[in-house]
């Protein structure tokens, strides 16, 4: 079954702290859960941190500890969007972009889909400047965010697929089936199968 976006109104919003939050007028009674993405018409807004029956607290993109798996739209290079302390509320940084990638000013940055918080392709921002220092492996990429946090009123909470199946698969990836493990132990002189 397809899950629908949950519309919400922003009823509190901090902009000038090191870790900024939003409060939404929806909560667990509306189907909202922690670790869900929050978006607006302008793009990525943040991630639900906590919920009560009728309210949700969201760590906005303007939070020093929130990292968003992202990619450059023109060539698919994967990076991570964060908001370093001292950055204004219109900008963020795209980190871990190899210097040889040569990001283009004006390129779109979107979610990568590598996390279960946001689907792939949600707009985050536009590359505003690129700095590459000779002794560094990664470029410094400054983004202009798509969301105007100073005027944010309406948002949507993104439904996420069940995490248990994905988490289980990713935890067991790389493990050999028990029968293969026993055979490998026997070959090394360990316990017999």
SULBEL-V307267 format. One record per residue. N is the residue number from 1. PHI is phi in degrees with one decimal (999 if undefined). Layout:
# SULBEL-V307267
{{N | PHI} {N | PHI}}
This chain:
# SULBEL-V307267
{{1 | 999} {2 | -82.4} {3 | -93.2} {4 | -92.6} {5 | -62.9} {6 | -103.0} {7 | -70.9} {8 | -149.0} {9 | -110.8} {10 | -79.4} {11 | -111.1} {12 | -157.3} {13 | -156.5} {14 | -98.9} {15 | -125.8} {16 | -114.0} {17 | -91.8} {18 | -70.9} {19 | -121.7} {20 | -99.8} {21 | -131.1} {22 | -119.7} {23 | -116.5} {24 | -110.1} {25 | -88.5} {26 | -131.4} {27 | -150.3} {28 | -62.1} {29 | -64.2} {30 | -99.1} {31 | 90.0} {32 | -82.6} {33 | -131.0} {34 | -60.0} {35 | 72.1} {36 | -93.3} {37 | -75.7} {38 | -127.6} {39 | -130.3} {40 | -137.5} {41 | -60.2} {42 | -84.6} {43 | 133.9} {44 | -68.3} {45 | -107.7} {46 | 168.0} {47 | -137.8} {48 | -63.6} {49 | -99.3} {50 | -150.5} {51 | -136.3} {52 | -117.2} {53 | -60.2} {54 | -124.6} {55 | -140.5} {56 | -133.8} {57 | -103.7} {58 | -120.3} {59 | -78.3} {60 | -79.0} {61 | -54.8} {62 | -85.7} {63 | -131.6} {64 | -62.9} {65 | -102.0} {66 | -86.4} {67 | -119.4} {68 | -119.0} {69 | -65.4} {70 | -137.3} {71 | -148.2} {72 | -74.8} {73 | -68.2} {74 | -70.0} {75 | -133.7} {76 | 80.0} {77 | -61.6} {78 | -89.1} {79 | -150.4} {80 | -138.4} {81 | -93.0} {82 | -141.4} {83 | -123.2} {84 | -67.8} {85 | -55.1} {86 | 96.4} {87 | -83.6} {88 | -75.5} {89 | -79.9} {90 | -104.0} {91 | -129.5} {92 | -150.1} {93 | -118.5} {94 | -102.6} {95 | -103.1} {96 | 66.2} {97 | -97.9} {98 | -56.6} {99 | -57.5} {100 | -72.0} {101 | -68.1} {102 | 53.6} {103 | -57.0} {104 | -104.9} {105 | -60.1} {106 | 98.1} {107 | -68.2} {108 | -82.7} {109 | -116.5} {110 | -127.8} {111 | -67.2} {112 | -84.4} {113 | 84.3} {114 | -78.3} {115 | -115.4} {116 | -87.9} {117 | -82.6} {118 | -126.5} {119 | -70.6} {120 | -68.5} {121 | 90.5} {122 | -79.0} {123 | -61.8} {124 | -113.4} {125 | -178.1} {126 | -120.3} {127 | -63.2} {128 | -102.6} {129 | -153.5} {130 | -133.0} {131 | -123.6} {132 | -125.8} {133 | -92.2} {134 | -57.1} {135 | -96.7} {136 | -112.4} {137 | -84.6} {138 | -120.9} {139 | -81.7} {140 | -96.1} {141 | -116.8} {142 | -97.4} {143 | -111.1} {144 | -95.1} {145 | -66.2} {146 | -75.3} {147 | -92.5} {148 | -91.9} {149 | -66.2} {150 | -75.7} {151 | -125.9} {152 | -70.8} {153 | -124.1} {154 | -117.3} {155 | -139.2} {156 | -132.0} {157 | -91.3} {158 | -84.2} {159 | -71.8} {160 | -116.5} {161 | -66.7} {162 | -55.8} {163 | -83.2} {164 | -56.6} {165 | -64.1} {166 | -64.6} {167 | -60.3} {168 | -61.4} {169 | -63.1} {170 | -70.0} {171 | -71.4} {172 | -95.0} {173 | -61.5} {174 | 96.5} {175 | -84.5} {176 | -86.1} {177 | -57.1} {178 | -55.1} {179 | -63.5} {180 | -71.9} {181 | -61.2} {182 | -63.4} {183 | -63.9} {184 | -66.6} {185 | -63.8} {186 | -62.4} {187 | -65.4} {188 | -91.9} {189 | 86.2} {190 | -85.2} {191 | -55.9} {192 | -79.3} {193 | -68.7}}
